[in-house]
Amino acid sequence: MVHFASMSPLLVRIDPDPAVAAILDDPLDPDFLDKIHDALGPTIENTAMAYP
């Protein structure tokens, strides 16, 4: 299962967003959760997207 699960990012094809990458560069920011939610919207709440 791990082998197939590890292919998930290749199958889903999520293009990196520079704004999101900048937020992820500072995970200790006290406003991190609000910023990432604002950048990604409701997509961040979709647990199916957690792995890819």
N, C-alpha and C positions, 0 to 999 in steps of 0.2 A: 504494500500500500504506500509506503513512503516514496518509492520510486515514482509512482503515478501522481501522488500529491505534489511532489517536487516539480512536476511539469505544469502545475497550475498557472504560474505567472506567464508561461509561454503560450498557454491556451487562451487566457483571458485577454491578453494584450492591453495593458493599461499604459498609456503614454504618460510619462512623468510631466508634471506641471511645475514650472520653475517657482511659482508662488508657494506651492505645497512643499517643495524641496527646501525652500528657505525656512519655512516654519519647522520642518522636521530637523533642521540643523541645530535647533535650540530647544530640545525637549524639556529642559528645566525652566523655561520661561513660565512664570506664574499664570500667564494667560494662554498657555499652550493649547489646552482643550478647547477653549472658545475660538482661538484662531484657526485651529485645524477644522473645527466644525463649520466655521464661517467659510473657509476655503473650499471644503468638499460638500457642504450641504448635507442633506439626509443620507447621502451615500455612505457616510462614515458610520451610520447606525446599522447598516446592512452587514450582519455578521458573516454572511457568505463571502464577502469581499475581504475579510481579515487576512486570509492567507496570501492571495495573489497580490 
